Amino acid sequence: MDIVEILNRATFLNDLKNQGEDVFSSVVTDAVRVAGISRPRLRDAPPNIDLFEDDRERRLCLSWISSGVRIASCLTVRPEDYVGVWEALSSLSGPLNELLDGVMVMVENEGVRVNRQALLMEIDRLFLSMGDLTKIVL
């Protein structure tokens, strides 16, 4: 990514923030929550759907896949389609908060814990497609 692209994304995010929409702070907060759980992970493996124990994990996984496809399409067809990327990221909020508010990620069962962290790591990668939203001060 070149400096012009970085500046364009920063300008887009700044404009969203200045509009004062609750969605902006919600998505940034989601990104911070996900990064806090997923970034300390050392292993890098995709989530295994067979290890999901809760429907909320499955719903978030489906949202991850759907949002990932939308983001990839946006960035491939029109790399400056920040609105499309932002909408895809915003669509993760419901399923993500359902999981984080209702399912314990850091469980004793290592396989389940690592798998949940893997799913959150993939979500974190989607957030990073827009930029490191954890650096934004609300």
C-alpha positions in Angstrom: 0.0 0.0 0.0 1.5 3.4 -1.0 1.3 6.6 0.9 -1.5 8.0 -1.2 -3.7 5.0 -0.4 -2.9 5.3 3.3 -3.8 9.0 3.2 -7.1 8.2 1.4 -8.1 5.6 4.0 -7.2 7.9 6.8 -9.2 10.7 5.3 -12.2 8.4 4.8 -12.0 7.2 8.5 -11.6 10.7 9.7 -14.6 11.8 7.8 -16.7 8.9 9.3 -15.5 9.8 12.8 -16.4 13.4 12.3 -19.9 12.5 11.2 -20.4 11.3 14.8 -22.1 8.1 13.8 -22.5 5.4 16.5 -21.5 2.8 13.9 -18.0 4.3 13.6 -17.3 3.9 17.4 -19.0 0.5 17.4 -16.8 -0.9 14.7 -13.6 0.6 16.2 -14.6 -0.9 19.6 -15.2 -4.2 17.9 -11.8 -4.1 16.3 -10.1 -3.3 19.6 -11.9 -6.2 21.4 -11.0 -8.7 18.6 -7.3 -7.5 18.5 -7.0 -7.9 22.2 -8.0 -11.5 22.1 -6.5 -12.6 18.7 -3.2 -10.7 18.3 -1.4 -12.4 21.2 -1.9 -15.8 19.4 1.2 -17.5 18.3 -0.2 -20.1 16.0 -1.7 -19.1 12.6 -4.3 -21.7 11.5 -7.8 -21.1 10.1 -10.8 -21.9 12.3 -12.1 -25.5 12.1 -15.9 -25.4 11.9 -16.1 -28.9 13.3 -14.8 -27.6 16.6 -17.5 -25.0 17.0 -19.7 -25.8 20.1 -22.1 -22.8 19.9 -24.4 -21.5 17.2 -23.0 -18.0 17.8 -19.6 -19.3 16.6 -21.2 -20.6 13.5 -23.1 -17.4 12.8 -19.9 -15.3 13.2 -18.0 -17.7 10.9 -20.7 -17.3 8.2 -20.5 -13.5 8.7 -16.7 -13.6 8.5 -16.9 -15.6 5.2 -19.6 -13.3 3.7 -17.8 -10.1 4.8 -14.4 -11.4 3.6 -15.9 -12.1 0.1 -17.5 -8.6 0.0 -14.2 -6.9 1.1 -12.1 -8.8 -1.4 -14.6 -7.9 -4.1 -14.6 -4.3 -3.1 -10.8 -4.0 -3.0 -10.3 -5.9 -6.2 -12.9 -4.2 -8.4 -12.5 -0.7 -6.9 -9.6 -0.5 -4.4 -10.9 2.9 -3.2 -14.4 1.5 -2.3 -14.0 2.3 1.3 -17.7 2.6 1.8 -18.2 -1.0 0.7 -15.4 -2.3 2.9 -16.8 -0.3 5.8 -20.3 -1.7 5.3 -18.9 -5.2 5.3 -17.0 -4.6 8.5 -20.1 -3.0 10.1 -22.1 -6.1 9.3 -19.9 -8.1 11.6 -20.9 -6.2 14.7 -24.1 -8.1 15.5 -22.7 -11.6 15.3 -19.3 -10.5 16.8 -20.9 -9.0 19.9 -23.2 -12.0 20.3 -20.1 -14.2 20.5 -18.0 -11.9 22.6 -20.8 -11.1 25.1 -22.2 -14.6 25.3 -19.5 -17.2 24.7 -16.3 -17.6 26.7 -13.4 -17.5 24.3 -10.6 -18.4 26.8 -12.0 -21.7 27.9 -9.9 -24.5 29.5 -10.4 -26.8 26.5 -7.3 -25.9 24.4 -8.8 -27.0 21.1 -11.9 -25.0 21.5 -10.0 -21.9 22.8 -7.5 -22.0 20.0 -10.2 -22.4 17.4 -12.2 -19.5 18.8 -9.0 -17.4 18.8 -8.4 -18.5 15.2 -11.9 -17.2 14.2 -11.2 -13.9 15.9 -7.8 -13.7 14.2 -9.5 -13.9 10.8 -12.0 -11.2 11.9 -9.0 -9.1 12.9 -7.5 -9.5 9.5 -10.7 -8.2 8.0 -10.5 -5.1 10.2 -6.9 -4.7 9.2 -7.9 -4.5 5.5 -9.2 -1.0 6.3 -6.3 -0.2 8.6 -5.3 -0.8 12.2 -8.5 0.6 13.8 -7.1 0.0 17.3 -4.9 3.1 16.8 -8.0 5.4 16.5 -8.8 7.4 19.5 -12.5 7.8 20.1 
